[in-house]
Each structure stands twice: as structure tokens, then as C-alpha cells.
């Protein structure tokens, strides 16, 4: 399928152009954004990484998570290129073996940890029937590119090599949101180029991939969750130098050939500045012969898939997790 036909089919284009954004964000999301207005009033670049992390931790502490039941969740460490990498392993309820999903959290490569995405990982485990291994990779600016990439790929190699994690007959996928979506795509590219682990699937949730300042979504939707200053600050913290931004392991959309990476789900949100970058990457994948399931949520914002707590309960977030989980089940054989 040609890339333009692919986009029309996936977005329900009726001839007037793809319907990528609704008239306004969903009321549930507007309510969440209103409750977070005290967080959004703080300039990240002003208070720095430590200050933003403290605020994020406070926001997480104030939430009533009410997580779904999983078989068990175990903290562990993974051998990394510069020491041990913390991780958390979630198993579904019921007897295994299960397919394995290596998950990378979002946060602009500066924020996030195992706790910030614990609720999402539990939902994904319960909905997919897959074992999920969440990776607490090193963060910028203390550890700029390529530290996170090195940890991400080391975790994938570990999961693929450890028979206690990956059953010989089970499938293997990578997944992540935002910056974690970038790392999932990069890990898939590295595995293809280095004759590494045999991946069956990748789930990229509003990935920080292929974004350009001139894109419509970057021009129109900064401010809903991510401001223009926020995006530039994250970039400075992680990339440090413009030369790093051109590295395919920093932005896999710059790779010459993507034909060796596994099939993908690419999720975007209508009111997300990163939306058009995700679309551009989905087009690149299709153009290089990779099968893609593109899922756009026109009335959602960046980060909406994590709005799962009782205090920030967005129905579309639960729908998206169910959609992502269904794609993983089909790809990895978790449907039985």
C-alpha cells in the first residue's frame, strides 16, 4: 500500500484530508489539564531537572492509582554498559509461558522512572497477557545521549538471552511512550542492524521520533501538555549537540533503511506537538515495507495513555491501552 493510501485508510480520510485532530480536546482531558495547571505554570528550564522531578514525584504521590491485578511485580537489576540498570518485571495472572514486552518509559529522556509508569505497565500486562519488563534507563542531563540508548539495548539483549525471561516459544516485542517510544524504535533498529535479538513487534506510543519544528502539529499544538520551551529544553538536555540529533540512534527516522525492523503499532494524539513526527515515521516504515497499524486519537493530547488513575480517569486512555494490548496479543500469539 502506498504511504498516502495507508494514511487515508488509517485515519478515515473522506477525501477532504485525514481527520487528525478533533475540534477540541475531549472534556475528560480538559479536566485533567485543568487539574494540572499548577504543574504547567512552572517553567522546566527555570527550575531544572531536579526541580521538575520533584514536582513530578509530588504529582504521582497525589494520585489514587487503583492498579489492576497482575500475577506479580518484581524489582531487579539488569547488567548494563555502565553498571546495573534497575528494572521491574510484571507477570500476568495464570500459568505461563508468556510473550515478553520490554518497555521504556517516557519523560523527555529527563523525567520518569519505574514508579511513574507502574500503573500503565500493570494495565498493559493485564490487558495483553504478556510479561512486561520496564527499564529504568539513565536520564539526561546527567547522562546525555547515548546513555539511554545503551541501557535500552542492553535490556533488550538481556531479555532475549535469559531463558527465565523469554520462553523459547514466546514472542518478543519492545514498547514505549514518548521518549520511551523513541528508545523502543531505536532498540528495534539496533537489533536489525547488529543482527541482535529477533524482535516480533514494536509498539510506539506518541514516539519522540521524526519531529521537525516546521511540522503543523509543532506549530499548532504546543502548550496543551508540552510547550515549545519544554521541547527545546528536553532536546538540549538529551542531545547536547546538534550533531547528535542527526544520529539514527538518536532519531531513527534518519536511518537510511528501516526494512529490517519488525511490524509496528504507531499511536498518535490529535493535539500533540509530536503527532506529525509519529505520522512521518509510520510513513517511513510503510515506505520501507514494514507493516504498520497506525492508531490516531483525534481528541487526545500528549501523555493521554497514562491517564489511568482514579483522579485522572480518561476513558480513551483505557481504550488505547486495550488497542495496544490487542495488537501485541495478535503479534506475539498471546491470544492462544
Secondary structure, DSSP 8 states (H G I E B T S, - for coil): --HHHHHHHHHT--SS----S-SS--HHHHHHHHHTHHHHTS-HHHHHHHHHHHHHHHHHHHS-------SEEEEEEEEETTEEEEEEEEE-SSS----EEEEE--STTTS--TTTTHHHHHHHHHHH--EEEEE----TTTT-TTHHHHHHHHHHHHHHH-TTTS-TTS-EEEEEETHHHHHHHHHHHHHHHTT-----EEEEES-S-S--TTSHHHHH-TTSSS-HHHHHHHHHHHH-SHHHHTSTTT-GGG-S--TTS--EEEEEETT-TTHHHHHHHHHHHHHTT--EEEEEETT--TTGGG--SSTT--HHHHHHHHHHHHHHHHHHTTT-
